[in-house]
Structures are given as C-alpha cells and as structure tokens.
Amino acid sequence: MMLWVLLSITAGICEEAVYRGYLQKQFMALTRNVPAGIILSALVFAGAHSYQGFGHAAVIGVLGALGGMLAYWCRSVRPGMIAHTLQDLLGGFLRH
C-alpha cells in the first residue's frame, strides 16, 4: 500500500507537470488557441493511458481536459497535482 501512495504522488506531480505544465502550453502556443491546446494535451494524456483499454483511456482523456481547464483558470498546475494525486489514491484504496 505504501508503494501505491508513492506511485500516486509521483504520478500526480509528474503527469500534471508534463501534460498540463508543458505540453498544454506548447499546444496553446502552437495553435494560438486555448481550447485546442487543452484538447490536444488531453488526447495525448489519454493516449499515454491507452494500455488500460479504450473506455478507461476515454475517461482519463476527459479528466485530462478538466485538469487542463483547471490549470488554465488557476494559472497553476498545483491544484491539478493535488486533485490527480487524490484521485489516484482514492482509486487505489477502493480497489484494495
């Protein structure tokens, strides 16, 4: 269980930094369009989770888009890091 906690914290911090902190900003700059940047980043995020199956990847893509909107509105990835970590922790605890 401790390993799951560490994995959840690491995933929450690292994935939000990469997908919302870096890629989303790059896609927004490339397209000069905020919604497009959020959607493209969410699609890449979903693709990275496609090993979990299409249904799970689709849900994760929606969560990625919501995280993207949160990062844009808050001008920070920190709230998303916290939400992502808590969601992963809750999911792990409910499975055990």
HUBELNOR-V407420 format. One record per residue. N is the residue number from 1. RES is the residue in three letters. OMEGA is omega in whole degrees, 0 to 359 (* if undefined). NEAR is the number of other C-alpha atoms within 10 Angstrom. Layout:
N:RES:OMEGA:NEAR + N:RES:OMEGA:NEAR
//
This chain:
1:MET:179:10 + 2:MET:178:7 + 3:LEU:178:8 + 4:TRP:178:13 + 5:VAL:180:17 + 6:LEU:179:13 + 7:LEU:180:15 + 8:SER:179:21 + 9:ILE:180:18 + 10:THR:180:14 + 11:ALA:181:16 + 12:GLY:181:22 + 13:ILE:186:19 + 14:CYS:181:14 + 15:GLU:178:18 + 16:GLU:178:28 + 17:ALA:182:18 + 18:VAL:189:15 + 19:TYR:180:23 + 20:ARG:183:29 + 21:GLY:183:20 + 22:TYR:187:14 + 23:LEU:181:20 + 24:GLN:179:28 + 25:LYS:179:20 + 26:GLN:179:15 + 27:PHE:178:19 + 28:MET:179:18 + 29:ALA:182:13 + 30:LEU:183:11 + 31:THR:186:13 + 32:ARG:184:12 + 33:ASN:183:11 + 34:VAL:180:17 + 35:PRO:179:17 + 36:ALA:178:16 + 37:GLY:179:23 + 38:ILE:182:25 + 39:ILE:180:21 + 40:LEU:178:22 + 41:SER:179:26 + 42:ALA:178:26 + 43:LEU:177:20 + 44:VAL:178:16 + 45:PHE:178:25 + 46:ALA:179:23 + 47:GLY:179:17 + 48:ALA:180:13 + 49:HIS:183:16 + 50:SER:177:16 + 51:TYR:179:10 + 52:GLN:181:13 + 53:GLY:186:10 + 54:PHE:182:13 + 55:GLY:179:10 + 56:HIS:180:14 + 57:ALA:179:19 + 58:ALA:178:19 + 59:VAL:179:12 + 60:ILE:176:21 + 61:GLY:177:24 + 62:VAL:177:17 + 63:LEU:177:16 + 64:GLY:178:27 + 65:ALA:177:24 + 66:LEU:176:16 + 67:GLY:177:23 + 68:GLY:177:29 + 69:MET:178:18 + 70:LEU:180:17 + 71:ALA:180:21 + 72:TYR:182:18 + 73:TRP:182:10 + 74:CYS:185:12 + 75:ARG:181:11 + 76:SER:175:15 + 77:VAL:183:23 + 78:ARG:178:17 + 79:PRO:177:15 + 80:GLY:177:25 + 81:MET:180:23 + 82:ILE:181:14 + 83:ALA:180:16 + 84:HIS:179:22 + 85:THR:180:23 + 86:LEU:179:16 + 87:GLN:178:14 + 88:ASP:178:18 + 89:LEU:181:19 + 90:LEU:178:13 + 91:GLY:179:12 + 92:GLY:180:14 + 93:PHE:180:12 + 94:LEU:178:8 + 95:ARG:183:6 + 96:HIS:*:6
//
